[in-house]
Each structure stands twice: as C-alpha cells, then as structure tokens.
Amino acid sequence: MNKTHYRDLDETVYRITLENGLDVVVIRREGFTKKLAYFITDFGSIHTDFTLEGREYHVPAGVAHYLEHKLFDMPDGRDVSAEFASMGAMTNAFTGYDMTAYYFSCTEHFEKCLRLLLEFVSTPYFTEESVRKEQGIIDQEIGMNADSPDSVIFDNLAGAMYTSHPIRVPILGTSESIREITPEILYTCHRAFYTPENMLLCIIGDVEPTACADIARQVLGTERREAGRKLRPWQEETAVPTALTEESMEVAMPMFNLAFKCRDGGIGEAAIRREMVADLAAEALFGESSSLYLRLYEEGLIDSSFGGGFETVDGCAMLLCSGDSRDAGAVRDAVLAQGEILAREGIGQEEFARMKRSALGRRIRSLDSFDATCYRLCAYHVAKFDYFDFPALYRQIRREEIQAFLGEVIRQDNCCLSVIYPVKEA
C-alpha cells in the first residue's frame, strides 16, 4: 500500500486501488480502541439517468434510498443489524443527493465486521414481495418528512430555485415515484453503481492496512466490472425562477431558508478551493462575528438558531443561511445590502487572517471525530480531491477571492427565500 504522512496534520494514510478497481483508504490511529469503516458508492438520489452496457436507463426518484434499505436483506434471511450487534458493533447507512454510505463502528471483532459490511452491501437480493413491503415503510418516512418543517422548508426552497436539477425532488422520492420501483430496477442500479471501481472503502482506527485490503479482495474478488455512466441532462440558469415560497405548518414562530444560487464548481482542486472561498464568504457575510449578524441579533430579527454556509451537490451549489425570524424578508434585504457593501469594499486584512485561522482550526479539530473525518474523506474522494491537502489550499486563498465571490453570488436575481409560518388560529 502507498503510505503518505501529512506533516501539517500529523496523520498517516495508507492507500491502494485493488485489481477490481476499489479504492481502499486506511487512516491509522494507533492506540485507539474504536474502529470505523465506511463503504460508499458514488451514487445518490439525483443519479436517476445513466447508461450501462450500451443501454440508457431512467429510473424513478428515490431509487438510491430504496436500494440502501433493501441491501440489508440477505438471501438466507439473516438479520444483518443483529449480526453486527452480536459482535458489539453499531451499523447504519444513509443516502445523500450524490452518494450512499454504509458503515459500522466497533471495538472488537473488527475483521468479522468488515467482512460482513462488504458482504451485505455487495449481495443484492430483491423479491416482488419484499419490494412491495418496503413501499409502505418508505411511504411512512415520506409522510414523516412531509410533517417536518426542517425538511419541507428546504424541499420548497430547492423546488423554487431549480427547474430541472433533481435536487428539486426529495432524497426519499415521492409516494408516486417509489411505487414504480421494481426488483429489476434495483438489480440494474446495483449492477451499475455498486461495482468496486465506483466505490470507496475508508477505515479509521488501530488496524493493519494490508489486512484490510486483503479482506476486501477475498470478499469482493479481483474482477473489474463496467460501471454505469451518469447522465446529467439538467440545464440550469443562475437566475432563480421563483424568488419566494411560503407555507404554514405547526411551528412556534416563522422559520426561513435564504439561498443564493451559485454556478456549479465541478470537481477537483479548483472546485474545492471555490468551496473554501465560499465558506469564508459566508463567514464574512453572516457568521456569528460579522457586523450583520450582530446588528440583526440586536434588532431581534434573528436568534441563536441563525447560521449558514456553502452547500454543494453534483451539478449545483448554493450559499445558504437559515433560522427563525419574525420578518424573514427584512433579513433577506439586509443580507443583500451587506453583500453589496462587502463586494464593493472587501474585508480588512486582519479580519480575513482571523477568519482563515478560525476556519482552518475548525477543520483540524474536526479530525478528532472519526465519523466527521471518514465522512469528509469519502465526500471529497467523490469530488476527486485528497481531503488531507486542505491546509495547503487554505493558505493559498486570498481575500480578493472572497470579495469577488460575494460580488458574483449575492444578487437579487439568484436569491430565493423559503418561509414557513405558524398556522393561524381560526
């Protein structure tokens, strides 16, 4: 395995690409009892259009999440979660817009747990009966999300901001779309995107890197298989088609999401640098130490729930802030006005240096968390960037980039406000 030591972070990372195309990354943490493994695929809820073996496919919304649920079913009826629990391990999975992850953490029986993780994720087993049964379970999840203000407010925002990008559709799909999912569709998606060369195995803990790679070879084999090729038919203008969306729900006070639609940054180092610039721009504009935050807080327009940052998904990006407010429109107007000032005047060198130190410090401190480290390493792997190179990239960023980003993004025509108001009493 290739061994890299990152002096800035005092981290040692082992990497290898197996004969079957699987990338294996091991972060060695000697002396720790906890061990964590993520097995992820570069396939999320937005990837509903693809080609495989010369044929074009268009699958229903929600299929990636549906597949995540069904992979815990084994052909022999074994209970995967119970097997992990019997070894003192915790296992779970999640589906995002652009990746799906399966993971476990343990202190004992690591190699057995790793074999089980690789086995169940790579063993599709779907029947008509089990797929129909799952529809009811996922439909209940969809109903719960429809009753969750936090989910509804963002789904409304995405639906207003985008005309064709599949971020418009919730990760779980809809009650209508999940009824179109069949065992054949699930098998096709598994064949297309659960191939080793489309996946990553990331492990953190006091483990032997070579032994981890050997287990992956034994369970997954060494044969390379063709992966599906994602189609991205969506075309989006930067301007938002709908600037305001409003709804009433059972909430104590009005809540809002305010977003500015950004151009897609793509992948690779340039895209990650833009993400870091955007995070710093968000800090300068409405971070807790910004003048705007303090003024809005003093005026009672925001409270401690207010915050924001930069969000990216394959094919789209947005600068987002959210919170509770009695007058979300006034918050939007204030953010627009302050963004214009910062784009025109820039930020001071001392403030910029402080912000950069603070942001870099937060990233470094987050490495203390196994889960945060594993998640970010996987997400950045999908974006074709070595996450542990972030300190060098931060040092390169100039304050003029922050100013230019704000000038490009904080505009009325690419601004969207989603608000949920309390239900009025009759």
C-alpha positions as CSV (number, residue, x, y, z in Angstrom):
1,M,0.0,0.0,0.0
2,N,1.1,3.6,-0.6
3,K,1.8,5.4,2.7
4,T,1.5,9.2,3.0
5,H,2.4,11.2,6.1
6,Y,0.7,14.7,6.3
7,R,3.0,16.8,8.5
8,D,0.5,19.6,8.9
9,L,-2.0,17.3,10.4
10,D,0.3,14.5,11.8
11,E,-1.8,12.0,10.0
12,T,-0.6,8.8,8.2
13,V,-2.8,7.5,5.5
14,Y,-2.5,4.2,3.5
15,R,-4.0,3.9,0.1
16,I,-4.4,1.2,-2.6
17,T,-6.5,0.6,-5.7
18,L,-7.3,-3.1,-5.9
19,E,-7.3,-5.1,-9.0
20,N,-11.1,-4.9,-9.2
21,G,-10.9,-1.0,-9.1
22,L,-11.9,-0.5,-5.5
23,D,-10.1,2.3,-3.7
24,V,-9.1,1.5,-0.1
25,V,-8.0,4.2,2.3
26,V,-6.9,3.5,5.9
27,I,-6.2,6.2,8.4
28,R,-4.0,4.6,11.1
29,R,-4.8,5.7,14.6
30,E,-2.6,3.7,16.9
31,G,-3.7,3.1,20.5
32,F,-7.4,3.8,19.8
33,T,-10.0,1.1,20.6
34,K,-12.7,2.4,18.4
35,K,-12.6,1.4,14.7
36,L,-14.8,2.8,12.0
37,A,-15.4,1.7,8.4
38,Y,-17.3,3.4,5.6
39,F,-18.2,1.6,2.4
40,I,-19.6,4.2,0.0
41,T,-20.8,4.3,-3.6
42,D,-20.7,7.4,-5.9
43,F,-24.4,7.1,-6.4
44,G,-27.1,9.3,-4.8
45,S,-30.7,10.3,-5.2
46,I,-30.0,12.7,-8.1
47,H,-28.5,10.0,-10.3
48,T,-31.6,8.7,-12.0
49,D,-30.3,8.9,-15.5
50,F,-27.4,6.7,-16.7
51,T,-26.1,4.3,-19.3
52,L,-25.0,0.7,-18.7
53,E,-23.6,-1.8,-21.1
54,G,-24.8,0.3,-24.1
55,R,-28.3,0.9,-22.8
56,E,-29.8,4.1,-21.4
57,Y,-31.8,4.0,-18.2
58,H,-34.2,6.5,-16.5
59,V,-35.2,5.2,-13.1
60,P,-37.8,6.6,-10.6
61,A,-36.9,9.2,-8.0
62,G,-36.0,7.6,-4.6
63,V,-34.3,4.5,-6.0
64,A,-30.9,5.1,-4.4
65,H,-32.6,5.4,-0.9
66,Y,-34.8,2.4,-1.7
67,L,-31.7,0.3,-2.6
68,E,-30.0,1.4,0.6
69,H,-32.9,-0.1,2.6
70,K,-33.1,-3.3,0.7
71,L,-29.4,-4.2,0.8
72,F,-29.8,-5.1,4.5
73,D,-31.9,-8.1,3.3
74,M,-29.8,-11.2,2.8
75,P,-30.8,-14.2,0.6
76,D,-30.7,-16.6,3.5
77,G,-32.9,-14.4,5.7
78,R,-30.0,-13.3,8.0
79,D,-30.5,-10.2,10.1
80,V,-27.5,-8.0,9.3
81,S,-28.1,-5.5,12.0
82,A,-28.5,-8.3,14.6
83,E,-25.2,-9.9,13.5
84,F,-23.4,-6.6,13.9
85,A,-25.0,-6.1,17.4
86,S,-23.9,-9.6,18.4
87,M,-20.3,-8.5,17.9
88,G,-20.8,-5.3,19.9
89,A,-20.8,-3.2,16.7
90,M,-23.2,-0.5,15.5
91,T,-24.2,-0.3,11.9
92,N,-26.2,2.1,9.8
93,A,-26.4,3.7,6.3
94,F,-27.6,6.9,4.7
95,T,-28.4,8.2,1.2
96,G,-27.4,11.7,0.2
97,Y,-28.1,13.6,-3.0
98,D,-24.8,12.3,-4.6
99,M,-23.5,9.4,-2.6
100,T,-24.7,6.4,-0.5
101,A,-22.8,5.2,2.6
102,Y,-22.9,2.0,4.7
103,Y,-20.8,2.0,7.9
104,F,-20.1,0.3,11.2
105,S,-18.1,1.1,14.3
106,C,-16.8,-1.4,16.8
107,T,-14.1,-2.0,19.4
108,E,-13.9,-5.8,18.9
109,H,-14.2,-8.3,16.1
110,F,-13.2,-5.7,13.5
111,E,-12.2,-8.1,10.7
112,K,-15.5,-10.1,11.1
113,C,-17.5,-6.8,11.0
114,L,-15.6,-5.7,7.9
115,R,-16.3,-8.9,6.1
116,L,-20.0,-8.6,6.9
117,L,-20.1,-5.0,5.7
118,L,-18.5,-5.8,2.4
119,E,-20.7,-9.0,2.0
120,F,-24.1,-7.5,2.6
121,V,-23.5,-4.3,0.5
122,S,-22.3,-6.4,-2.4
123,T,-25.0,-9.1,-2.2
124,P,-28.3,-7.8,-3.8
125,Y,-31.4,-9.8,-3.0
126,F,-34.8,-8.4,-4.0
127,T,-38.2,-10.1,-4.4
128,E,-41.5,-8.8,-5.5
129,E,-43.0,-9.4,-2.1
130,S,-40.1,-7.7,-0.2
131,V,-40.1,-4.7,-2.5
132,R,-43.8,-4.2,-2.2
133,K,-43.5,-4.4,1.6
134,E,-40.7,-1.8,1.6
135,Q,-43.0,0.7,-0.2
136,G,-45.2,1.0,2.9
137,I,-42.2,1.6,5.1
138,I,-40.6,4.2,2.9
139,D,-44.0,5.8,2.3
140,Q,-44.2,6.3,6.1
141,E,-40.8,8.0,6.0
142,I,-42.0,10.3,3.2
143,G,-45.1,11.2,5.3
144,M,-42.9,11.9,8.4
145,N,-40.7,14.2,6.2
146,A,-43.8,16.0,5.0
147,D,-44.7,16.8,8.6
148,S,-41.1,18.0,9.4
149,P,-40.7,21.8,8.9
150,D,-37.0,21.4,8.5
151,S,-37.4,19.0,5.6
152,V,-40.3,20.9,4.0
153,I,-38.7,24.3,4.1
154,F,-35.6,23.1,2.2
155,D,-37.6,21.0,-0.3
156,N,-39.7,24.1,-1.0
157,L,-36.5,26.1,-1.5
158,A,-35.0,23.6,-3.9
159,G,-38.2,23.3,-5.8
160,A,-38.4,27.1,-6.2
161,M,-34.7,27.6,-7.1
162,Y,-34.3,24.8,-9.7
163,T,-36.3,24.0,-12.8
164,S,-34.7,20.7,-13.9
165,H,-32.0,19.6,-11.5
166,P,-33.2,16.6,-9.4
167,I,-32.3,18.3,-6.1
168,R,-35.9,19.5,-6.7
169,V,-37.1,16.1,-5.6
170,P,-36.6,14.8,-2.0
171,I,-34.0,12.2,-1.5
172,L,-36.7,9.7,-0.5
173,G,-38.6,10.3,-3.7
174,T,-42.4,10.7,-3.6
175,S,-45.2,8.4,-2.8
176,E,-45.9,8.1,-6.5
177,S,-42.3,7.5,-7.7
178,I,-41.5,4.7,-5.2
179,R,-44.4,2.7,-6.5
180,E,-42.6,2.5,-9.8
181,I,-39.6,0.8,-8.3
182,T,-39.3,-2.9,-9.1
183,P,-36.7,-5.7,-8.2
184,E,-35.4,-5.4,-11.8
185,I,-34.7,-1.6,-11.4
186,L,-32.9,-2.3,-8.1
187,Y,-30.8,-5.0,-9.6
188,T,-29.9,-2.7,-12.5
189,C,-28.9,0.2,-10.2
190,H,-26.8,-2.2,-8.1
191,R,-25.1,-3.6,-11.1
192,A,-24.4,-0.1,-12.4
193,F,-23.1,1.7,-9.3
194,Y,-22.2,-1.0,-6.7
195,T,-19.2,-2.0,-8.8
196,P,-15.8,-1.8,-6.9
197,E,-14.4,0.9,-9.2
198,N,-17.3,3.2,-8.3
199,M,-16.9,2.6,-4.6
200,L,-14.5,3.5,-1.7
201,L,-13.7,1.7,1.5
202,C,-12.5,4.1,4.2
203,I,-11.3,2.8,7.6
204,I,-10.1,4.6,10.7
205,G,-8.5,3.0,13.7
206,D,-5.7,0.9,15.0
207,V,-5.9,-1.7,12.2
208,E,-3.5,-3.3,9.8
209,P,-3.9,-1.6,6.4
210,T,-2.7,-4.6,4.3
211,A,-5.1,-7.0,6.1
212,C,-8.0,-4.6,5.3
213,A,-7.1,-4.7,1.6
214,D,-6.8,-8.5,1.7
215,I,-10.2,-8.9,3.2
216,A,-11.7,-6.6,0.5
217,R,-10.1,-8.8,-2.2
218,Q,-11.4,-12.0,-0.6
219,V,-15.0,-10.8,-0.3
220,L,-15.3,-8.7,-3.5
221,G,-13.0,-10.7,-5.8
222,T,-10.5,-9.2,-8.2
223,E,-12.6,-9.0,-11.4
224,R,-13.3,-5.5,-12.8
225,R,-16.8,-4.8,-14.0
226,E,-18.2,-2.0,-16.1
227,A,-19.8,0.8,-14.0
228,G,-22.7,2.9,-15.1
229,R,-22.1,6.2,-16.7
230,K,-24.2,9.0,-15.1
231,L,-26.1,11.3,-17.5
232,R,-26.7,14.8,-16.4
233,P,-29.4,16.2,-18.6
234,W,-30.3,19.1,-16.4
235,Q,-29.6,22.6,-17.6
236,E,-29.9,25.5,-15.1
237,E,-29.7,29.2,-15.4
238,T,-28.1,31.1,-12.4
239,A,-31.3,33.2,-12.0
240,V,-34.0,31.6,-9.9
241,P,-37.4,31.1,-11.4
242,T,-39.2,31.7,-8.1
243,A,-37.9,34.2,-5.6
244,L,-40.3,33.4,-2.7
245,T,-42.1,30.3,-1.4
246,E,-44.3,30.3,1.7
247,E,-46.2,27.7,3.6
248,S,-47.9,27.4,7.0
249,M,-47.2,24.5,9.4
250,E,-47.3,23.7,13.1
251,V,-44.3,25.8,14.2
252,A,-43.9,28.1,17.1
253,M,-42.6,31.1,15.1
254,P,-41.7,31.8,11.4
255,M,-38.7,30.0,10.1
256,F,-36.8,30.6,6.9
257,N,-34.1,29.3,4.4
258,L,-32.5,32.0,2.3
259,A,-30.2,30.9,-0.5
260,F,-28.2,32.3,-3.4
261,K,-27.9,30.1,-6.4
262,C,-24.3,29.6,-7.5
263,R,-22.7,28.1,-10.6
264,D,-21.6,24.5,-10.3
265,G,-17.9,24.4,-9.4
266,G,-17.3,20.9,-10.8
267,I,-14.8,18.6,-9.2
268,G,-11.1,18.6,-8.4
269,E,-8.9,21.1,-6.6
270,A,-10.4,24.2,-8.2
271,A,-13.8,23.2,-7.1
272,I,-12.7,22.6,-3.5
273,R,-10.9,25.9,-3.4
274,R,-14.1,27.6,-4.5
275,E,-15.9,25.8,-1.7
276,M,-13.4,27.0,0.8
277,V,-13.7,30.6,-0.6
278,A,-17.5,30.3,-0.3
279,D,-17.3,29.1,3.3
280,L,-15.2,32.1,4.2
281,A,-17.5,34.4,2.3
282,A,-20.4,33.1,4.3
283,E,-18.4,33.7,7.5
284,A,-17.7,37.3,6.4
285,L,-21.3,38.0,5.4
286,F,-23.4,36.4,8.1
287,G,-21.1,34.5,10.5
288,E,-21.5,34.9,14.3
289,S,-18.7,37.5,14.5
290,S,-19.9,39.5,11.4
291,S,-21.3,43.0,11.8
292,L,-24.5,41.9,10.0
293,Y,-25.1,39.1,12.5
294,L,-24.6,41.4,15.5
295,R,-26.9,44.0,14.1
296,L,-29.7,41.6,13.1
297,Y,-29.4,39.9,16.5
298,E,-29.7,43.3,18.4
299,E,-32.7,44.2,16.3
300,G,-34.4,41.0,17.2
301,L,-34.6,39.8,13.6
302,I,-32.6,36.6,14.3
303,D,-31.7,34.5,17.3
304,S,-29.2,31.8,18.1
305,S,-30.8,29.5,15.5
306,F,-29.3,31.6,12.7
307,G,-26.4,30.2,10.7
308,G,-25.3,29.2,7.3
309,G,-22.6,28.1,4.8
310,F,-22.0,26.8,1.3
311,E,-23.8,23.7,0.1
312,T,-22.8,21.7,-3.0
313,V,-24.4,18.8,-4.8
314,D,-23.3,17.3,-8.1
315,G,-24.4,19.9,-10.6
316,C,-25.5,22.7,-8.3
317,A,-24.4,24.8,-5.4
318,M,-25.9,27.5,-3.1
319,L,-24.9,29.9,-0.4
320,L,-27.4,29.3,2.3
321,C,-28.5,30.8,5.7
322,S,-31.4,29.8,7.9
323,G,-33.1,30.4,11.2
324,D,-36.2,31.7,12.9
325,S,-37.3,35.3,12.3
326,R,-40.4,37.4,12.7
327,D,-39.5,39.2,9.4
328,A,-37.6,36.9,7.0
329,G,-38.0,39.5,4.3
330,A,-36.1,42.0,6.3
331,V,-33.3,39.5,6.9
332,R,-33.1,38.9,3.1
333,D,-32.9,42.6,2.4
334,A,-30.2,43.1,5.0
335,V,-28.1,40.2,3.6
336,L,-28.4,41.6,0.1
337,A,-27.4,45.1,1.2
338,Q,-24.4,43.8,3.3
339,G,-23.3,41.6,0.5
340,E,-23.2,44.5,-1.9
341,I,-21.1,46.5,0.6
342,L,-18.6,43.7,1.0
343,A,-18.4,43.0,-2.7
344,R,-17.6,46.7,-3.2
345,E,-15.3,47.4,-0.3
346,G,-13.9,44.0,0.5
347,I,-12.9,42.9,4.0
348,G,-9.9,44.0,6.0
349,Q,-6.6,42.0,6.1
350,E,-6.7,41.4,9.8
351,E,-10.3,40.2,9.7
352,F,-9.5,37.9,6.7
353,A,-6.5,36.4,8.5
354,R,-8.6,35.8,11.6
355,M,-11.4,34.1,9.6
356,K,-8.9,31.9,7.8
357,R,-7.2,30.8,11.0
358,S,-10.5,30.1,12.6
359,A,-11.8,28.1,9.6
360,L,-8.6,26.1,9.4
361,G,-8.7,25.4,13.1
362,R,-12.2,24.1,13.0
363,R,-11.3,21.7,10.2
364,I,-8.3,20.5,12.0
365,R,-10.3,20.0,15.3
366,S,-12.9,18.0,13.4
367,L,-10.2,15.4,12.7
368,D,-10.7,14.3,16.3
369,S,-14.0,12.9,15.3
370,F,-13.7,9.5,13.5
371,D,-17.2,10.0,11.9
372,A,-16.5,13.5,10.6
373,T,-13.1,12.5,9.2
374,C,-14.4,9.4,7.5
375,Y,-17.5,11.3,6.0
376,R,-15.4,14.2,4.7
377,L,-12.7,12.0,3.3
378,C,-15.4,10.0,1.4
379,A,-17.2,13.1,0.2
380,Y,-14.0,14.7,-1.1
381,H,-13.0,11.4,-2.7
382,V,-16.1,11.6,-4.8
383,A,-15.1,15.2,-5.6
384,K,-11.7,14.0,-6.7
385,F,-9.7,15.8,-4.0
386,D,-7.4,14.5,-1.3
387,Y,-9.1,15.8,1.9
388,F,-5.9,15.9,3.9
389,D,-4.5,18.5,1.5
390,F,-6.9,21.1,2.8
391,P,-4.4,23.1,5.0
392,A,-2.2,24.0,1.9
393,L,-5.3,25.0,0.0
394,Y,-6.5,27.3,2.8
395,R,-3.1,29.0,2.9
396,Q,-3.4,29.9,-0.8
397,I,-6.7,31.7,-0.6
398,R,-6.6,35.5,-0.9
399,R,-9.1,38.0,0.5
400,E,-9.8,39.3,-3.1
401,E,-11.3,35.9,-3.9
402,I,-13.8,36.4,-1.1
403,Q,-14.8,39.8,-2.4
404,A,-15.1,38.5,-6.0
405,F,-17.3,35.6,-4.9
406,L,-19.7,37.9,-3.0
407,G,-19.9,40.1,-6.0
408,E,-20.8,37.2,-8.2
409,V,-23.3,35.5,-5.9
410,I,-25.1,38.0,-3.7
411,R,-27.6,39.3,-6.2
412,Q,-31.3,39.8,-6.2
413,D,-31.9,37.7,-9.3
414,N,-30.4,34.5,-7.9
415,C,-31.8,34.9,-4.4
416,C,-34.6,32.7,-3.1
417,L,-36.4,32.8,0.2
418,S,-38.4,29.9,1.7
419,V,-40.6,30.7,4.7
420,I,-42.8,28.6,7.0
421,Y,-45.3,30.5,9.1
422,P,-47.2,29.3,12.2
423,V,-50.7,28.1,11.4
424,K,-53.2,30.9,12.2
425,E,-55.8,30.0,14.8
426,A,-59.4,30.0,13.5
